[in-house]
Every structure is written in structure tokens, then in C-alpha cells.
């Protein structure tokens, strides 16, 4: 009975490894998530709370999108 169990365990483990090692291209998902979470259109703005624990200072930094850059090729 033990050799059968070891064989079945090896086959089951191999199947799990083969199934779980598939390459998934998540570039589209990542880009759509970044574009949804990151305000990058002219007029968008967001505020960061910046903390310096060494000097015990907190500051708010507001970032505004005021234009876009077109590169020349």
C-alpha cells in the first residue's frame, strides 16, 4: 500500500506544480489599476502627508497636474 500512496502523492504533487506554474500576463490588469488609482490628467491633484520621524516634522505636499509633455522623436 505504501508504494501506491507514494506514487499517487508524487503524481498529485506534479499536477499541482504544473497547474500552479502557469505564466499569467497581468500587464493589462496592472496598467488599468495604476491608471484608475493615479490621477494623471490635467487638473487632477492629490495631497501627500509627509512625515519625518527623525526631526518629528509633518508636512502636507499637494501635487497638481498642470500640463503634459510631448516628446519629439
BELQUI-V751781 format. One record per residue. N is the residue number from 0. SS is DSSP state (A for helix, B for strand, O for the rest). Layout:
BEGIN
n: (N & N)
ss: (SS & SS)
END
This chain:
BEGIN
n: (0 & 1 & 2 & 3 & 4 & 5 & 6 & 7 & 8 & 9 & 10 & 11 & 12 & 13 & 14 & 15 & 16 & 17 & 18 & 19 & 20 & 21 & 22 & 23 & 24 & 25 & 26 & 27 & 28 & 29 & 30 & 31 & 32 & 33 & 34 & 35 & 36 & 37 & 38 & 39 & 40 & 41 & 42 & 43 & 44 & 45 & 46 & 47 & 48 & 49 & 50 & 51 & 52 & 53 & 54 & 55 & 56 & 57 & 58 & 59 & 60 & 61 & 62 & 63 & 64 & 65 & 66 & 67 & 68 & 69 & 70 & 71 & 72)
ss: (O & A & A & A & A & A & A & A & A & A & A & A & A & A & A & A & A & A & A & A & O & O & O & O & O & O & A & A & A & A & A & A & A & A & A & A & A & O & O & O & O & O & O & O & B & B & B & B & B & B & B & B & O & O & O & O & B & B & B & B & B & B & B & B & O & O & O & O & O & O & O & O & O)
END
